[in-house]
Amino acid sequence: MAVLSNLDGADILMKKMERERIHPDIRTLGTLMDLHAKSKFVEIPHVQKILRYKERKNVRGNLVFWNCALHCAARAGNTPLAERIVKEMFQDGIWPDVKTYNSLINAYAKTSMVQSPKSDIGRVMEILSLMKTKYETRPNVISYTVAISACAKAGDVKTAQICLQEMEEMGLKPDAKAFNTFLDVCARQEPPNTAEMIKIMIMMENSGISPDYVTASIVAKLLDAEHCDERDLGEMRGMLEAYGLELVIADNIENNRNKTNNKLE
């Protein structure tokens, strides 16, 4: 007998409620939306079905429900749906919080940014600006880290630098994830912006944050990159050696060689 997932079980209960003419309230819909948000794969048609049901039954949403719905849209990189959800929140009389806007930014970070990277990054920066002005919601470290992640997708080092500068102006201290995300932005450049990467690694040290496995992995990927500054690469490797991370680079080199050999076989 097949074991039902929590999501399958919830859908069955929803159908049973409908048959018995029991109308789900916002807590029920919120629980169902939360299950979708935490599922392995977000199925947007199911999310939209819940939204349509809420609208059809004229159920007033709450912050938890809308944030779960927005998280679903963000995970799927569905920016039109994410923007629509925020608009409907306001129509519902619900004031978004920092988690709401972080999810909205994350929706842009999850897109491929192939068609309109400049406009997408422009919208990300607009959201950060509106948070501080119109919406009176202070961005946090996560807000800027996700924004930098969007910059990485778009290969936009300049805007990523602006994000770090704004964090400093607001008294926000970037964490390891924020620094590593910025390093990834620089590593994706053609050619890799190794000079800027060295500056970021020095900033990490000055902030009391040690390079970690992720830092070393990003640097290791540059070993096979074309037109990479060997002197800068050597300096970064030396900085990582001081933290005992040279083994991580060696492992990445070996893994890359194995992948190359497998392709040739």
C-alpha positions as CSV (number, residue, x, y, z in Angstrom):
1,M,0.0,0.0,0.0
2,A,1.4,3.4,-1.0
3,V,2.2,5.8,1.8
4,L,0.6,9.2,1.3
5,S,2.6,12.4,1.8
6,N,1.4,15.1,4.0
7,L,0.5,17.1,0.9
8,D,-1.5,14.2,-0.6
9,G,-3.3,13.7,2.7
10,A,-4.1,17.4,2.9
11,D,-5.6,17.5,-0.6
12,I,-7.8,14.5,0.2
13,L,-9.1,16.2,3.4
14,M,-9.8,19.4,1.4
15,K,-11.9,17.4,-1.1
16,K,-13.7,15.7,1.7
17,M,-14.5,19.1,3.3
18,E,-15.9,20.3,0.0
19,R,-18.1,17.3,-0.4
20,E,-19.4,17.8,3.1
21,R,-19.9,21.5,2.4
22,I,-17.4,22.6,5.1
23,H,-15.7,25.8,4.0
24,P,-12.0,25.9,4.9
25,D,-11.0,29.1,6.8
26,I,-7.8,31.0,6.3
27,R,-5.9,28.8,8.9
28,T,-6.8,25.7,6.9
29,L,-5.8,27.3,3.6
30,G,-2.6,28.6,5.3
31,T,-1.7,25.2,6.5
32,L,-2.2,23.8,3.0
33,M,-0.2,26.6,1.4
34,D,2.6,26.0,4.0
35,L,2.8,22.3,2.9
36,H,3.2,23.4,-0.7
37,A,5.9,25.9,0.3
38,K,7.8,23.1,2.1
39,S,7.3,20.4,-0.5
40,K,10.3,19.1,-2.5
41,F,8.9,20.5,-5.8
42,V,6.5,23.5,-5.9
43,E,3.6,22.9,-8.2
44,I,2.4,26.4,-9.1
45,P,-0.9,25.2,-10.6
46,H,-1.8,23.9,-7.1
47,V,-0.8,27.1,-5.5
48,Q,-2.9,29.1,-7.9
49,K,-5.8,26.8,-7.3
50,I,-5.7,27.7,-3.5
51,L,-5.5,31.4,-4.4
52,R,-8.5,31.1,-6.7
53,Y,-10.4,29.2,-4.0
54,K,-9.6,31.9,-1.4
55,E,-10.8,34.6,-3.8
56,R,-14.0,32.7,-4.8
57,K,-15.0,32.1,-1.2
58,N,-14.0,35.6,-0.2
59,V,-11.7,34.5,2.5
60,R,-9.6,37.2,4.0
61,G,-5.9,36.3,4.1
62,N,-3.4,36.9,6.8
63,L,0.4,37.5,6.8
64,V,1.3,33.8,7.3
65,F,-0.9,32.7,4.3
66,W,0.5,35.4,2.0
67,N,4.1,34.8,3.0
68,C,3.7,31.0,2.3
69,A,2.1,31.7,-1.1
70,L,4.9,34.1,-1.9
71,H,7.6,31.6,-0.8
72,C,6.1,29.1,-3.2
73,A,6.3,31.7,-6.1
74,A,9.9,32.6,-5.1
75,R,11.1,29.0,-5.0
76,A,9.7,28.5,-8.5
77,G,11.2,31.8,-9.7
78,N,7.8,32.9,-10.8
79,T,8.2,36.7,-10.6
80,P,4.8,37.6,-12.2
81,L,3.0,35.5,-9.6
82,A,5.2,36.9,-6.8
83,E,4.4,40.5,-7.8
84,R,0.7,39.6,-8.0
85,I,0.7,38.1,-4.5
86,V,2.2,41.2,-3.0
87,K,-0.4,43.4,-4.7
88,E,-3.2,41.2,-3.4
89,M,-1.8,41.4,0.1
90,F,-2.3,45.1,0.0
91,Q,-5.8,44.6,-1.3
92,D,-6.4,42.3,1.5
93,G,-5.4,44.9,4.0
94,I,-2.2,43.0,5.0
95,W,1.0,45.0,5.4
96,P,4.0,43.0,4.2
97,D,7.0,42.4,6.5
98,V,10.7,42.0,5.8
99,K,10.2,38.3,5.1
100,T,7.7,39.2,2.4
101,Y,10.1,41.4,0.5
102,N,13.0,39.0,1.0
103,S,10.8,36.3,-0.8
104,L,9.9,38.8,-3.5
105,I,13.6,39.6,-4.1
106,N,14.4,35.8,-4.0
107,A,11.9,35.2,-6.8
108,Y,14.1,37.4,-9.0
109,A,17.2,35.6,-7.8
110,K,15.7,32.3,-8.7
111,T,15.0,33.3,-12.3
112,S,17.5,32.5,-15.1
113,M,17.8,36.3,-15.9
114,V,18.5,35.5,-19.5
115,Q,15.9,37.7,-21.2
116,S,16.0,40.9,-19.1
117,P,18.8,40.8,-16.5
118,K,19.1,44.6,-16.3
119,S,15.4,45.2,-15.7
120,D,15.3,42.3,-13.2
121,I,18.2,43.7,-11.2
122,G,16.7,47.2,-11.5
123,R,13.5,45.8,-9.9
124,V,15.5,44.1,-7.1
125,M,17.1,47.4,-6.2
126,E,13.8,49.2,-6.5
127,I,12.3,46.8,-3.9
128,L,15.2,47.5,-1.5
129,S,14.7,51.2,-2.0
130,L,10.9,51.0,-1.4
131,M,11.4,48.9,1.7
132,K,13.4,51.8,3.3
133,T,11.2,54.6,2.1
134,K,7.6,53.9,1.1
135,Y,7.0,50.7,3.0
136,E,9.1,51.6,6.1
137,T,10.5,48.1,6.4
138,R,14.2,47.9,7.2
139,P,16.1,45.5,4.9
140,N,18.2,43.0,6.8
141,V,21.3,40.9,5.9
142,I,19.2,38.3,4.2
143,S,17.6,41.0,2.0
144,Y,21.0,42.1,0.7
145,T,22.4,38.6,0.5
146,V,19.5,37.5,-1.7
147,A,19.9,40.7,-3.8
148,I,23.6,39.9,-4.3
149,S,22.6,36.4,-5.3
150,A,20.4,38.0,-8.0
151,C,23.4,40.0,-9.1
152,A,25.4,36.8,-9.4
153,K,22.8,35.4,-11.8
154,A,23.0,38.5,-13.9
155,G,26.8,38.8,-13.6
156,D,26.4,42.4,-12.2
157,V,29.4,43.1,-10.1
158,K,28.7,46.9,-9.9
159,T,25.2,46.4,-8.4
160,A,26.6,43.8,-6.0
161,Q,29.1,46.4,-4.8
162,I,26.3,48.9,-4.2
163,C,24.5,46.3,-2.1
164,L,27.6,45.8,0.1
165,Q,28.0,49.6,0.4
166,E,24.4,50.0,1.4
167,M,24.7,47.3,4.0
168,E,27.7,49.1,5.5
169,E,25.8,52.4,5.5
170,M,22.9,50.8,7.4
171,G,25.2,49.2,9.9
172,L,24.5,45.7,8.7
173,K,27.4,43.3,8.9
174,P,27.7,40.9,5.9
175,D,27.9,37.2,7.0
176,A,29.9,34.5,5.3
177,K,27.0,33.7,3.0
178,A,26.8,37.3,1.8
179,F,30.6,37.5,1.2
180,N,30.6,34.1,-0.6
181,T,27.7,35.2,-2.8
182,F,29.6,38.3,-3.8
183,L,32.7,36.2,-4.5
184,D,30.5,34.1,-6.8
185,V,29.4,37.2,-8.7
186,C,33.1,38.1,-9.4
187,A,34.0,34.5,-10.3
188,R,31.2,34.4,-13.0
189,Q,32.7,37.4,-14.8
190,E,34.5,36.9,-18.2
191,P,37.4,37.0,-17.3
192,P,36.9,36.3,-13.6
193,N,37.3,39.5,-11.5
194,T,40.0,38.1,-9.3
195,A,41.2,41.5,-8.1
196,E,37.8,42.3,-6.6
197,M,37.7,38.8,-5.1
198,I,40.9,39.5,-3.2
199,K,39.4,42.7,-1.8
200,I,36.3,40.7,-0.7
201,M,38.4,38.1,1.0
202,I,40.4,40.8,2.8
203,M,37.1,42.4,3.9
204,M,36.0,39.0,5.3
205,E,39.1,38.7,7.4
206,N,38.8,42.3,8.6
207,S,35.2,41.6,9.6
208,G,36.3,38.6,11.6
209,I,34.8,36.1,9.2
210,S,37.0,33.2,8.2
211,P,36.8,31.8,4.6
212,D,35.0,28.4,4.6
213,Y,34.4,25.4,2.3
214,V,32.2,27.5,0.1
215,T,34.8,30.2,-0.3
216,A,37.5,27.6,-1.2
217,S,35.1,25.9,-3.7
218,I,34.4,29.2,-5.5
219,V,38.2,29.8,-5.8
220,A,38.8,26.2,-6.9
221,K,36.5,26.6,-9.8
222,L,38.8,29.3,-11.3
223,L,41.7,26.9,-11.6
224,D,40.2,25.7,-15.0
225,A,39.0,29.2,-16.0
226,E,40.4,30.8,-19.1
227,H,42.2,34.2,-18.9
228,C,42.3,34.0,-15.1
229,D,45.0,36.1,-13.4
230,E,47.5,33.5,-12.1
231,R,49.1,35.9,-9.7
232,D,45.7,36.8,-8.1
233,L,44.8,33.1,-8.0
234,G,48.0,32.3,-6.2
235,E,47.4,35.0,-3.7
236,M,43.9,33.7,-3.0
237,R,45.2,30.2,-2.6
238,G,47.7,31.4,-0.1
239,M,45.0,33.2,1.9
240,L,43.0,29.9,2.0
241,E,46.0,27.9,3.0
242,A,46.3,30.0,6.1
243,Y,42.9,28.6,7.1
244,G,43.7,25.0,6.3
245,L,41.5,25.1,3.2
246,E,44.1,24.0,0.6
247,L,42.8,20.5,0.8
248,V,39.4,21.7,-0.4
249,I,41.0,23.1,-3.5
250,A,43.0,19.9,-4.1
251,D,39.8,17.9,-3.8
252,N,38.0,20.2,-6.3
253,I,41.0,19.9,-8.7
254,E,40.8,16.1,-8.5
255,N,37.0,16.1,-9.0
256,N,37.3,18.3,-12.0
257,R,39.9,16.0,-13.5
258,N,37.7,13.0,-12.9
259,K,34.7,14.7,-14.6
260,T,36.9,15.6,-17.6
261,N,38.3,12.1,-17.9
262,N,34.8,10.6,-17.7
263,K,33.7,12.9,-20.6
264,L,36.6,11.8,-22.7
265,E,36.0,8.1,-22.1
